[in-house]
Amino acid sequence: MTQIEKVLIANRGEIAVRAVRTANSLGIKTVVVYSRDDQDSLHVRLADNAVYLGSGSVLETYLNTGKLMEACEQTGADSFYPGYGFLSENPDFARLVTKEGYNFIGPSADVIELMGNKVSSRKEAKKAGIPIVPGSEGAIDDVSKAIDICERIGYPVIVKAAFGGGGMGMVIVNSKDDLEQAVHSAQEQAKAAFGRSEVFVEKYLINPKHIEIQFFGDKQGNVVHLGERECSIQRRHQKLLEEAPSPVVSPVRRAYLGNLVADFAKGAGYVNAGTAEFLFKDGQFYFNEVNARIQVEMGVTEFVTGYDLVVEQFKVASGEPLSFNQKQVDIRGHSIEIRITAEDPLHDFRPSPGQVTSLIMPGGTGLRLDTHLYQGYTVPSRYDSMVGKLIAWDLTRSLCRHRLLTALDEFKISGFPTNMRFHRFLLEDDSFVSGTYHTGTIEERGLLEKVKDEFYAQAVALLAYSQQSSQSTLPKPPSDNWKVQGRRESTGWSV
């Protein structure tokens, strides 16, 4: 058994804060790393030790494996916690960590390599009896072969990078005439984003649901699944809202698909946390990919199962068995998570970082806010725009949705625009209330336009009040009970 005594957390933001707090609760000493942009970040303040990585780019700081290894050696850390993003799914880094005698808190390098390659993971899933989207058996190296495949499966198709994710290296093709250019474009994008140019082609499912299964394995060979999450609310292939369980997955389907995933992961020798992603269309599930790491949206699974997945990551990496078996996993109630970002929905979700001039956080039973924000903190422009995750739980989906709406009314961030008003529209839209939403719902329902219309309606109302009061600048609402569409709202778009 490898006892973890001091861990280096190779990440930043919300997940770094979560990892520090988890390690502290387990009596494990913590080391964090930070760039100049993050010198005032909360994870730096909470950790036992902090190592400065410099003022350069992400490649020169958080992705600089040499500096990370030096930090580990200098501070006496014995383990690395990668979280999500950055180096979390980099098999070369995981291999380097273990080669140097440190403990990597995640899957093995070989498993990350197998699962990180979408082509090989599709093959393994198919062997395990998991249905996959029709497409090429391997990477495309000959456009003529791609044409033959597309003629067989039918258009539209999607050309995808074999490595990476997040919507990069993906090109949708509607006809044979566009295929050759699409393959070359996807290869170039993949090379620039992931350093690997391999691409494959598969049938493009129009507006499916995105459903994923959380699974977990330990070093004793046990693998369990913890039910599904639905992550269909997306914009440009980026998730915005997640919930568990999915409103369209029955307990029978959950058990069937979950057991298939657990057997698949067990056959691959999977250890630690992982997620198998599926597309759901016309009553059929299709395997999409595996994320060999913890997920941003793990909180909804933690709420409905009662298990702390980061604690399990640390314990499993120490050689302990999972603290639960499959029979003990019970889905109770409902949980919804929204990703809070420093983005401006009025300007095509343009990143809009800035200083937190005031902050009022929501609270109450069945509510959790995972964030690295505090009043006076300046959100840097160099990194991902997510500044927090607001997660609610209740006994039913309807009660959970209302709890989250109430929390959004309480939550106030001033200093820069956020996407919180946009989330109100999502939660109140008929497609979300009914559970019939899909990956194209935002565009199909015109939700961006509705948000803009509401903002301009408020601006007109305030301007009219301003003119009536003979004031030259926009005032505050005439009373604390001023409402728009039956909901109390703040006048500022940034709250």
C-alpha positions in Angstrom: 0.0 0.0 0.0 1.3 3.4 -1.0 0.5 5.9 1.8 0.1 9.4 0.5 1.6 11.9 3.0 2.1 15.0 0.8 0.5 15.6 -2.5 1.3 18.1 -5.3 -1.8 19.4 -6.9 -1.0 20.1 -10.6 -3.9 22.4 -11.4 -5.6 25.7 -10.6 -9.0 27.2 -9.9 -12.0 25.4 -8.5 -10.6 21.9 -8.8 -7.3 22.8 -7.1 -9.3 24.3 -4.2 -11.4 21.1 -4.0 -8.3 18.9 -4.0 -6.6 21.0 -1.2 -9.7 20.7 1.0 -10.0 17.0 0.4 -6.4 16.3 1.2 -6.6 18.4 4.3 -9.6 16.5 5.5 -7.6 13.2 5.1 -4.6 14.6 7.0 -2.5 14.8 3.8 -0.1 17.8 3.4 -0.6 19.9 0.3 1.6 21.6 -2.3 0.1 23.7 -5.0 1.7 25.4 -8.0 0.8 28.8 -9.4 1.6 31.3 -12.2 2.0 35.0 -11.7 -1.6 35.4 -12.9 -2.7 33.1 -10.1 -0.5 34.5 -7.3 -3.7 35.7 -5.4 -5.8 32.6 -6.1 -7.6 30.8 -3.3 -5.8 27.5 -3.8 -2.5 29.3 -3.0 -3.9 30.7 0.2 -5.3 27.3 1.4 -2.3 25.0 0.7 0.5 24.2 3.1 3.1 25.0 0.4 3.0 26.9 -2.9 5.6 26.8 -5.7 5.8 29.6 -8.2 6.0 28.5 -11.8 6.7 31.8 -13.5 4.9 34.4 -15.5 4.8 32.7 -18.9 2.1 30.9 -20.9 0.3 27.8 -19.9 2.9 25.7 -21.7 5.6 27.4 -19.6 3.7 27.0 -16.3 1.0 24.5 -15.7 2.0 22.3 -18.6 5.7 22.5 -17.9 6.4 18.9 -16.7 10.0 19.8 -15.8 9.0 22.5 -13.4 6.3 20.3 -11.9 8.8 17.5 -11.2 11.2 20.0 -9.7 8.4 21.3 -7.4 7.7 17.8 -6.3 11.3 17.1 -5.5 11.9 20.4 -3.7 8.9 20.1 -1.4 9.1 16.4 -0.7 5.7 15.6 -2.2 5.2 11.9 -2.9 2.1 12.1 -5.2 0.6 14.1 -8.0 -3.1 15.0 -8.3 -3.9 16.2 -11.8 -7.7 17.0 -11.5 -9.2 17.7 -14.9 -7.8 19.5 -17.9 -4.1 20.4 -18.2 -2.1 17.2 -17.7 -4.9 14.9 -16.4 -5.1 12.8 -19.5 -1.5 13.0 -20.7 0.0 9.5 -20.7 3.5 10.7 -21.0 3.2 12.8 -17.9 1.6 9.9 -15.9 4.4 7.6 -17.2 7.1 10.1 -16.1 5.6 10.5 -12.6 5.5 6.8 -11.9 9.0 6.3 -13.5 10.4 8.8 -11.1 8.9 7.0 -8.1 5.9 9.2 -7.4 2.3 8.3 -7.1 0.0 9.4 -9.9 -3.6 9.8 -8.6 -5.4 8.6 -11.6 -5.5 5.8 -14.2 -2.2 4.2 -15.4 -0.4 5.7 -18.3 -1.2 2.7 -20.5 -4.9 3.0 -19.7 -4.9 6.8 -20.3 -3.2 6.1 -23.7 -5.8 3.4 -24.6 -8.8 5.5 -23.6 -7.5 8.8 -24.8 -7.3 7.5 -28.3 -10.9 7.6 -29.5 -10.2 5.1 -32.2 -8.7 2.5 -29.9 -11.4 3.1 -27.2 -14.1 2.6 -29.8 -12.6 -0.7 -30.7 -12.4 -1.8 -27.1 -16.0 -0.7 -26.4 -17.2 -2.7 -29.4 -15.4 -5.8 -28.1 -17.2 -5.3 -24.8 -20.5 -5.4 -26.5 -21.2 -1.6 -26.2 -22.9 -0.1 -29.3 -20.8 2.5 -31.1 -21.7 5.1 -33.7 -21.2 3.7 -37.2 -18.0 4.9 -38.7 -14.4 4.1 -39.6 -12.7 1.2 -37.9 -9.5 3.2 -37.5 -7.8 6.5 -38.3 -8.4 7.9 -41.8 -5.2 8.1 -43.9 -6.8 7.9 -47.3 -9.6 10.2 -48.3 -10.9 7.7 -50.9 -11.5 5.2 -48.0 -13.3 7.9 -46.1 -15.5 8.5 -49.1 -16.4 4.8 -49.3 -17.2 4.7 -45.5 -19.4 7.8 -45.8 -21.3 6.5 -48.8 -22.0 3.4 -46.7 -23.2 5.0 -43.5 -24.7 8.1 -45.1 -24.4 11.8 -44.6 -24.1 13.9 -42.5 -20.9 12.6 -41.0 -18.4 14.1 -38.6 -14.6 14.0 -38.9 -13.1 13.9 -35.4 -9.6 14.1 -33.9 -8.5 10.7 -32.5 -7.0 12.5 -29.5 -8.3 15.4 -27.4 -11.8 16.8 -27.1 -13.7 20.0 -26.2 -15.0 20.4 -29.8 -11.6 20.9 -31.3 -10.6 18.9 -34.4 -14.2 18.3 -35.3 -15.8 19.1 -38.7 -19.3 18.2 -39.8 -19.7 17.2 -43.4 -23.0 17.2 -45.3 -21.9 15.9 -48.7 -19.1 14.1 -50.6 -18.0 17.4 -52.1 -16.9 18.8 -48.7 -15.3 15.6 -47.3 -11.7 16.0 -48.5 -11.4 19.6 -47.3 -13.0 18.6 -44.0 -10.5 15.8 -43.4 -7.5 18.1 -44.0 -9.1 20.8 -41.8 -9.7 18.4 -38.9 -6.2 17.0 -39.2 -4.7 20.5 -39.1 -6.8 21.5 -36.1 -5.9 18.3 -34.3 -2.2 18.7 -34.9 -2.4 22.3 -33.6 -4.5 21.5 -30.5 -3.2 18.1 -29.5 0.1 17.5 -31.3 -1.4 14.5 -33.1 -3.1 14.7 -36.5 -5.0 11.4 -36.6 -8.7 11.7 -37.4 -11.6 9.3 -37.9 -15.1 9.6 -39.3 -18.4 8.5 -38.0 -22.1 9.1 -38.6 -23.2 12.5 -37.3 -26.3 12.3 -35.1 -28.3 15.4 -35.3 -29.4 16.8 -31.9 -28.9 13.7 -29.7 -28.8 13.6 -26.0 -25.4 13.4 -24.3 -25.5 10.9 -21.4 -22.5 9.7 -19.5 -21.8 6.9 -17.0 -19.5 7.6 -14.0 -17.4 4.5 -13.1 -14.6 3.8 -10.6 -12.0 1.1 -10.2 -9.6 0.1 -7.5 -6.3 -1.8 -7.4 -8.0 -4.9 -6.2 -9.8 -5.2 -9.5 -13.2 -3.9 -8.4 -15.1 -1.7 -10.8 -18.4 -0.1 -10.1 -20.6 2.4 -11.8 -22.4 5.3 -10.1 -25.3 5.9 -12.5 -25.6 8.4 -15.3 -25.4 12.1 -15.8 -27.1 14.1 -18.6 -25.0 16.8 -20.1 -27.0 17.7 -23.2 -27.1 21.4 -22.6 -24.1 22.5 -24.7 -22.9 25.3 -26.8 -20.1 24.6 -29.3 -19.6 21.2 -27.8 -19.0 22.7 -24.4 -21.2 21.6 -21.5 -23.1 24.3 -19.6 -25.5 22.3 -17.4 -25.5 18.8 -16.0 -28.0 16.7 -14.0 -28.3 13.3 -12.4 -30.1 11.1 -13.0 -31.2 11.8 -16.6 -34.9 12.4 -17.0 -35.0 9.9 -19.9 -33.0 6.9 -18.4 -35.0 4.3 -16.6 -33.5 2.2 -13.7 -33.4 -0.8 -16.0 -31.5 1.0 -18.7 -29.2 2.5 -16.0 -28.3 -0.9 -14.7 -27.8 -2.4 -18.1 -25.6 0.4 -19.5 -23.8 0.8 -16.3 -22.9 -2.8 -16.0 -21.6 -2.9 -19.6 -19.4 0.1 -18.8 -18.1 -1.4 -15.6 -17.2 -4.7 -17.4 -15.5 -2.6 -20.2 -13.4 -0.7 -17.6 -12.6 -3.8 -15.7 -11.4 -5.5 -18.8 -9.1 -2.6 -19.5 -7.6 -2.8 -16.0 -9.0 0.6 -15.1 -8.1 2.1 -11.7 -9.5 5.4 -10.3 -12.2 7.6 -11.6 -13.5 7.6 -15.2 -16.5 8.5 -17.4 -17.9 6.8 -20.4 -19.8 9.2 -22.7 -22.7 8.2 -24.9 -25.0 9.8 -27.4 -28.7 8.9 -27.1 -30.9 9.1 -30.2 -34.2 7.5 -31.1 -34.1 5.2 -28.1 -30.6 3.9 -28.8 -27.3 4.6 -26.9 -24.0 4.9 -28.9 -20.6 5.0 -27.3 -18.8 8.2 -27.8 -15.6 8.3 -25.7 -14.0 7.8 -22.3 -12.6 10.6 -20.1 -9.9 9.0 -18.1 -10.0 11.5 -15.2 -12.5 13.1 -12.8 -15.1 15.3 -14.5 -16.2 18.9 -13.9 -19.7 17.7 -13.3 -18.9 15.1 -10.7 -20.8 17.0 -8.1 -24.2 15.9 -9.2 -23.2 12.3 -8.9 -21.8 12.9 -5.5 -25.1 14.5 -4.4 -27.3 11.6 -5.6 -25.0 8.8 -4.4 -23.6 10.3 -1.2 -20.0 9.4 -2.1 -17.1 11.8 -2.2 -15.3 11.0 -5.5 -12.2 13.0 -4.8 -11.8 11.2 -1.4 -12.2 7.9 -3.2 -9.5 9.0 -5.7 -7.0 9.6 -2.9 -7.9 6.4 -1.1 -7.7 4.2 -4.2 -4.4 5.7 -5.2 -3.1 4.8 -1.7 -4.0 1.1 -2.5 -7.2 1.0 -0.5 -10.3 -0.7 -2.0 -13.3 1.3 -2.9 -15.4 2.1 0.2 -18.6 0.8 -1.5 -19.7 -2.0 -3.9 -22.2 -2.0 -6.7 -25.1 -3.1 -4.5 -24.5 -0.1 -2.2 -24.8 2.4 -4.9 -28.3 3.9 -4.6 -29.5 6.9 -6.6 -31.4 9.1 -4.3 -33.2 12.3 -5.3 -32.1 14.6 -8.1 -29.2 17.0 -8.6 -28.5 19.8 -11.2 -25.3 21.7 -11.7 -24.7 24.9 -13.7 -21.3 26.2 -14.7 -20.8 29.8 -13.8 -18.5 31.6 -16.3 -17.0 35.0 -16.7 -18.6 35.4 -20.1 -21.0 37.9 -21.7 -24.0 36.2 -23.3 -24.9 39.5 -24.9 -21.7 39.4 -27.0 -21.6 35.7 -28.1 -20.3 34.5 -24.7 -17.1 36.6 -25.1 -14.8 36.0 -22.1 -15.1 38.9 -19.8 -12.7 38.5 -16.8 -12.3 41.2 -14.2 -12.1 41.9 -10.5 -14.8 40.7 -8.1 -16.0 44.0 -6.6 -18.8 42.4 -4.5 -19.8 38.8 -3.9 -22.9 37.4 -2.2 -23.0 33.6 -2.2 -26.2 31.5 -1.9 -26.6 29.0 0.8 -29.0 26.5 2.4 -29.8 22.8 2.6 -29.2 20.9 -0.6 -27.0 23.5 -2.2 -23.2 23.6 -2.9 -21.0 26.2 -4.6 -17.6 25.1 -5.8 -15.5 28.1 -6.6 -12.2 29.9 -6.1 -13.8 33.3 -6.1 -13.6 35.8 -3.2 -14.3 39.5 -3.0 -11.3 41.4 -4.4 -10.0 38.5 -6.5 -9.3 39.3 -10.1 -10.2 36.6 -12.6 -7.3 36.3 -15.0 -7.8 36.4 -18.8 -5.3 33.6 -19.7 -7.3 30.6 -18.5 -10.7 28.9 -18.9 -13.6 31.3 -18.1 -15.3 29.0 -15.6 -15.4 30.6 -12.1 -17.6 28.2 -10.2 -20.2 25.4 -10.2 -23.5 25.9 -8.5 -25.0 22.5 -7.6 -28.5 21.8 -6.1 -30.1 18.6 -4.7 -33.6 17.8 -3.7 -35.9 14.8 -3.6 -37.5 15.4 -7.0 -36.3 17.0 -10.2 -39.0 19.7 -9.9 -38.0 20.7 -6.4 -34.3 20.6 -7.4 -34.9 23.0 -10.3 -36.8 25.4 -8.1 -34.0 25.3 -5.4 -31.5 26.2 -8.1 -33.5 29.1 -9.4 -33.8 30.4 -5.8 -30.1 30.1 -5.4 -29.5 32.0 -8.7 -31.7 34.8 -7.3 -29.4 35.0 -4.2 -26.1 34.7 -6.1 -24.6 38.1 -6.9 -21.2 38.7 -8.6 -20.3 42.3 -9.4 -17.3 43.4 -11.5 -17.7 41.5 -14.7 -20.5 39.8 -16.8 -21.5 36.2 -16.1 -23.8 33.7 -17.7 -26.1 33.4 -14.7 -29.1 35.1 -16.3 -28.7 32.8 -19.3 -29.0 29.8 -16.9 -32.3 31.2 -15.6 -33.6 31.0 -19.1 -32.3 27.4 -19.5 -34.0 26.3 -16.3 -37.3 27.9 -17.1 -37.5 26.8 -20.7 -40.2 24.3 -21.5 -37.7 21.9 -23.1 -35.7 21.7 -19.9 -38.8 21.5 -17.7 -40.1 18.5 -19.7 -36.6 16.9 -20.0 -36.9 16.7 -23.8 -33.9 19.0 -24.4 -30.9 17.9 -26.5 -27.5 19.1 -27.6 -29.0 21.6 -30.1 -31.6 23.0 -27.7 -29.9 26.4 -27.2 -30.0 27.2 -30.9 -33.3 25.5 -31.6 -35.1 27.4 -28.8 -33.4 30.7 -29.6 -32.3 31.1 -25.9 -29.5 33.5 -26.7 -32.0 35.8 -28.4 -34.4 35.6 -25.5 -31.7 36.6 -23.1 -30.8 39.6 -25.2 -34.4 40.6 -25.6 -34.9 40.6 -21.8 -31.9 42.7 -21.2 -32.9 45.3 -23.7 -36.5 45.3 -22.3 -35.0 46.1 -18.9 -32.8 48.8 -20.3 -35.8 50.5 -22.0 -37.8 50.3 -18.8 -35.1 51.8 -16.7 -34.5 54.5 -19.3 -38.2 55.4 -19.3 -38.1 55.6 -15.5 -35.0 57.7 -15.7 -36.6 60.2 -18.1 -39.7 60.4 -15.9 -37.5 61.2 -12.9 -35.6 63.8 -15.0 -32.3 62.1 -14.2 -29.4 62.0 -16.6 -28.1 58.6 -15.6 -29.8 55.2 -15.2 -31.0 55.0 -11.5 -31.7 52.0 -9.3 -35.1 50.4 -9.6 -37.9 52.5 -8.0 -38.4 49.9 -5.2 -36.9 46.7 -3.9 -39.9 44.9 -5.3 -39.3 45.9 -9.0 -39.8 42.9 -11.1 -39.4 41.7 -14.7 -41.6 38.9 -15.9 -42.7 38.1 -12.3 -39.1 37.6 -11.0 -37.2 40.0 -8.8 -34.1 40.9 -10.8 -31.0 43.1 -10.3 -30.5 46.0 -12.7 -26.9 45.1 -13.5 -26.1 42.5 -16.1 -23.1 41.3 -14.2 -25.1 39.8 -11.3 
